[in-house]
Amino acid sequence: MMEEFDFGHVPVLLQESLDGLLIQEDGVYVDGTLGRAGHSLEILRRGGRIIGIDRDMTAIEAAKVRLAAFSDRVTLVHGNFRDLAGILQDLNAGPVDGMLFDLGVSSPQLDDARRGFSYMQDAPLDMRMDGSAALDAGTVVNTWSEEELTRILYEYGEERYAPRIARGIVRRREKEPVRSTGELAEIIRSAMPAAALREKQHPAKRSFQAIRIAVNGELDALPPMLEAAVDGLRPGGRLAVITFHSLEDRIVKQSMRTLAAGCTCPPQFPVCVCGKKPKLKLITRKPLTAGAGELDRNPRARSAKLRIAERY
């Protein structure tokens, strides 16, 4: 029996992404975070060809259904964009016309309680984007040291109460393992001071983000992906990256600026001796964000930022 998929969601910053990529008929585009293939579908409708990559096999299966009408112009790959250079080499894909990366957790992953991404629904501690990966959230929460938990909560979640939360997790697991997202959310809530509980956002939001990033190695994968993406573009090809939190955006912004600067010589050098040339031209000096209309339709677009650059 074929699995049913929900295709009702609208991809974030869709028109801005398509405009930024300068879609050409028969152009080849990499969608490195396929998700439910909303961006890919619109690229195909405009005559482009798609190489779609996702580490979540559920997303690949859903894309086969959603993109079936364009199957002769679609290549789907179950893989991690960390391995982009190898994927393109294995496909013998020459320089392509554009690449799009919509980072973070997709709406279907958040909405499927069984995946364990949400602090709003009780589920097993999983949080793996790739269900076949060895490391899951339960392992992080129940086996990583208090010091390491504190570090990831600080670095990946920007959680100012990281030591208190890490201590609360360790104390709880000394009695019995933490098994569910509901249990974890309650531990986090109990560890935070009353003032923090009066904040607008859910008290577990930053901690869940941090653990998810650690489980999936999200930030570590960005620099090699961005370097490989630029090398895989033809001259004039466009790179579009959508981020959802400040840590991702900072890495993308700095990587793009470095690739656009070229020369890495110290400022006091009178002439360039490194010989490095710019690989990118920045199209967006400041990131594009969702307009009021999109925010009304999709509140999750609130934190989305789109940066676009062009290959020299």
N, C-alpha and C positions, 0 to 999 in steps of 0.2 A: 504494500500500500504506500502511495507517495505521501511524503510528509507535507503538511500544509504550512505555508509561510505567509506572514503578514507583510504585505507590501504597501501598507497605508501611510507609512511615515514619509516625510519629505526631507531630502538631503539638505544639510546646512549650507548656506551661502552658495546655493546652486548656480544662480545666474552670474554671480561675481566670479565663480570658479570657471564657468564656461567662457565668459568674456575674457578672463585672464589667460586662458590656455590658447586662445585664438584657433578654435577647432577648424580643421580643414578636412574636406572630403577625402577619404582614403588615407588620412594621416594616422599614425600609430601612436596610441596613448597608453601609458601605464597607469592603472588605478591600483596603487600599492596597498590600499586599505579598503578592499572591495565592499565590506559590510553587506548591506542589502542591495547594492549595485545601483542605487539611485543616480549617482553622478555618471556611472558608466552607461546607463540606459540613455541618458540625454546626449552623451557623446556619440553613441551609436545612432541615435535618431538624426544627428547632424552629419552622418556619413563617415564618422571615424571608425577606426579599428581599435580593439581593446585587448590589452594584456592585463588581466585582473588577478591580483595576488591577495590572499588572506590566510592568516594562520588558523582561523576558525573554520573547520570543515563544514559546519552548519551553514556558514556564509557561502561557501563554494557551492554546496548543494542548492541553496536558495537561488543563487545567481544563475545556475543552469536552467532553472524554471523561468526566472524573470527575463532572462536575455535570450530565450529559446528562439525567438523570431529573427535574431541576428547572429545565430550560432556560427555562421560562416565567417564572421568577422570578430570572433571572440576566442581568446585563449585563456583558460583559467588555471591557476597554479596554487596548490595548497603549500604555502611556505611563509616565511617570516621576511619582512622587508629588510631586516638586518642583512639578509643574504642576497640582496638585490643584484649585485654584480654577478654572482654565480648563476642566479636565475636567468638573467638576460643572456649570459654566455651559453647556458644549456639550451636556450631557445634559439640560439643563433640570431638574436634580434639585434639588428644594426642600430645605429643612432636613431632614437625615436623623436617624435614631434612634441611630446609633452608628457609630464608626469604629475599626478595628483596624489596627495597623501592627506587623508582626513583622519587625524590622530584621535586617540582616546577610545572609550568604550562606545560601541554602537547602541542605538536605542533597543534593538531586539535583545542584546546581551543584558542590558539593564532591566528590561521588562520581564525576562525569563527568570523567575525566582530561583530555579534550580541551579543557575550558574553562580549564585552567591556573590554577585557584585553589589547588590543593593542592601543598605542598612534599613530600608523600609519594609522588607519582607524577610521572614525567617527561612533560612535555607542552610544547607551544608557549607562549610567554609571552603570554597573552591577558588573563584576569581581567575581561573585560567582562561585566557583567550583561545589557547590551543588546548583542547581537552586531552590530548595525548601527552602533554608536557608532564615532567616528573614533579616539579615543584608546585604546590598549591598553597592557598592561604592558611589552611590548617597546619601545615608544616611550619610556616613562618611564625604563626601565633604561638604554637605549642613547643617549638624546639629552639628558636633563635634566642640568643642571650638578651638580657635586659638592656645591655649597652647597645646591641645591634638594633633592637626594636626602637630604642630612643633615637638612634641615628636616623633610621628611615622615616620615623614620624616627623622629625625635625626637617630633614632634607627633602623628602618627597611629599610631605603633607603640609609643611610649614606650620606645624602644630606647636604652639607655644607651651602647651601642657604635656609635651612628649614624655618627660621623665615620670610624671604622675601616672600617665596612661600605661606606659611600659611596666611600671612597678605594679599597677593593678592587674595587668594581664599575667605577670609572673606569679603573683600571690594566688590568683584564681587557679592557674594551671597546676600549682603545687598540690592542690586538693583534688582536682580532676581536670581532664582535658577540656579545652574550650571547643565545642563541637559545631556551633551554628552561628550564623550572622546575628541572630537575635541576641544570643548570649554575649557576643563580642560587643555589640552596640550598647548593651546594658553595662558591661564592664567599663567601657569608655565613659558613658554618662556618669557612672558612680565615682569615677576618678577625678572628674572635673569640678571646679568650684561653682558655687551657685550663680555667680555673675556670668560665667561662660554659658550656663544653661539658658540664660535669658537672651542670648544672641539669636538673630533671625534664622541663621542656618542650623541644620541638624548638628548636634555635638559630635556625631561620629563621621561627618562628611570628610574632614581632612584626613583622619586616620584610615578610613577605608580607601581613600585615594592613594595614600602612601603604601599600604599593603598591596594593593592592586598593582602599582607601579613596580614594586619589588618582585612580586610573583612573576610578572611578565617581562621584566628587564626593559621597560619601555624607554627610559631615558638613555640607557647605554646603547640602544640600537639606533638612536637618531644620527649621531655624527657619521658613522660608516654608511648609513643609508643615504644621507644628503650628499656625501662625497661621490658615492656610486651613481646617484641620480644625475648629478651634474655631468659626470663622465659619460653617462649613457644618452645624453641629449645631443641632437644635431645642433649646429650653429643656428641661432634664432629660435630654438626650441624653448618651451616655457616649463618652469617648475612652480607648482602651486601647493602650498602646505597650509592646512587648517589645524590650529592648535586650540586646546580647551583649558589650559591653565598656564600660569606664569612660568613655570619651570620649562615646559615644552617650548613656549614662545621665546624664552630667553636663548635656548640652545639654537633654535631655528634662526633667530635674528642674528646671533653672533656668527653662526656658521655661514650664513649668506653674506654677511658683511666681510668676513675673512676671504671668502671665495671671490667677492667683488673687488677687494683691495689688491689682490695679487702680491705685491711686494711686501716682504716681512722684515725688511731691514730696519734697524733702529732709526728713529726720527732724526737723530743727529748726523747720520751718514749723508754726505753731500750728494752721492750718486748711488743708485741701486747696484748691489753686488750679488743679490740672491738670484736674480734673473727670473723670478716668478711673475707671471702675467695674470691679469684678472681673468677668471673663468665665467663670471656672471655679471650681468647688469641688473641692478635692483629696479623693478618696476613699481613696487609699492614701498616708499620710504617709511610710511606708517601702515600698520595692518588695516585691512578692511574688516568691518564688523557688520552685524545684521541690522537692518533697518527696522522701523517700528512695525511695519506690516508683517515681516517674518517673525518678529518677537511675539506678536499676537498669536500667530499660528503655531509657533514652536518655541516655548520658553527656554528649552535647552540650548537654543542658539545664543543665549545671552552672553556666554563667555567665549564664544568662537571668534578666532582671529585668523584672517587669511593673509598670507605673505606670498608674493609672486616675484619671480626673477627670471631672467632670460639668459640663455647660454651664448657666450661670445663665439 
